[in-house]
Amino acid sequence: MSTAVAPLEFPPYRTLANDELRARIQAVRDEMGSRLLILGHHYQQDEVIELADLTGDSYQLSQMAASSVDCRCIVFCGVHFMAETADILANRPEKLTSRAGERIPVVLPDMAAGCSMADMAAIGQIEDAWEQLAEVIDVSDLTPVTYINSAASLKAFVGRHGGIVCTSSNARAALEWAFARTSRVMFFPDQHLGRNTALGMGVPLEAMPVWDPYAPELGGSTAEQLVASRVILWKGHCSVHQMFRPEHVAQFRANHPGIKILVHPECPREVFDLADESGSTGKIIKTVEAAPAGTKWAIGTELHLVNRLKQQHPEQEIHFLSPVVCMCATMYRIDLAHLAWSLENLAAGTPVNVIRVDEETAQWSLTALERMLEVR
């Protein structure tokens, strides 16, 4: 009679020095070889990025991992919704068929690594908002668009209701796709990305009411405002990018003549409008890489990424846009101790923190993600 093996417990890993943790992580990488992929999001700590097989944005990482022929295990150093997307893409029907039904487990080293923005829109709140909207407008003429920084349940909602997922790099294309089908869009969970994108397309501010899920009725808007709307925004935001303020821009321009302001579109409109350039994390990296020596930047995005760009490009003068330390606290939960613990459990056959999206949710989420790929 076989006895189940218990997973290795986490607490002892907290006492290990980083050098030992690195050595143990590398030992598992050597043992598992190309069967293992460690994915490191751009916002991760440097010591985690150094041990990642692939680095990039959340969707880019999921796509790269899913396209690997050899990969049989994914450890995602990111946050919960990213691991969900990786599970959906790596274990979609055609991939399972090619592997004779074998699933690729997707591990999140720390289950507490969530996303405050994604948490601002729960599926029950979205469904309730949709029902309330149906009382004052024709929801068959409303396309839901969810930012990829959202739970799989929201992606599935969008898939079921004829909508689409977007990233920060293709938000405009996604809105154009939606407007080609309906006269209105419901955009969640990040109001700033939705507003900044729609304003750039000529949608007036007064046609973009914000839906507050905690308002007593109709998201805090009047029926008349919703009838006159073109984009219904959700009252959500990224806690990192919300920190950047217009006065930060003014201070850098005053103290560093000739400096350029480069921000992510999750920043509030007041900052976005003052920037010289804006774009997704990938575009921010490419913009700095392409800039000539001596260029001065104040960059409004996550602190670890800005510091990494500063180290990689000493020929340029790079600053973090906010005087306040502002990092993605939930992403920061993924450290060497959690990575070593999850990897050694994986190697021992006792995987922990496996993220698995149920079949129906995965199916509808995939539908919405595939629509996104049509407009890239």
Secondary structure, 3 states (H helix, E strand, C coil): CCCCCCCCCCHHHHHCCHHHHHHHHHHHHHHHHHHEEEEEECCCCHHHHCCCCEEECHHHHHHHHHHCCCCCEEEEECCHHHHHHHHHHHCCHHHHHHCCCCCCCEECCCCCCCCHHHHCCCHHHHHHHHHHHCCCCCHHHEEEEEECCCCHHHHHHHHHCCCEEECCCCHHHHHHHHHCCCCEEEEECCHHHHHHHHHHCCCCHHHCCEECCCCCCHHHCCHHHHHCCCEEEECCCCCCHHHCCHHHHHHHHHHCCCCEEEECCCCCHHHHCCCCEECCHHHHHHHHHHCCCCCEEEEECCHHHHHHHHHHCCCCEEEECCCCCCCCCCHHHCCHHHHHHHHHHHHCCCCCCECCCCHHHHHHHHHHHHHHHHCC
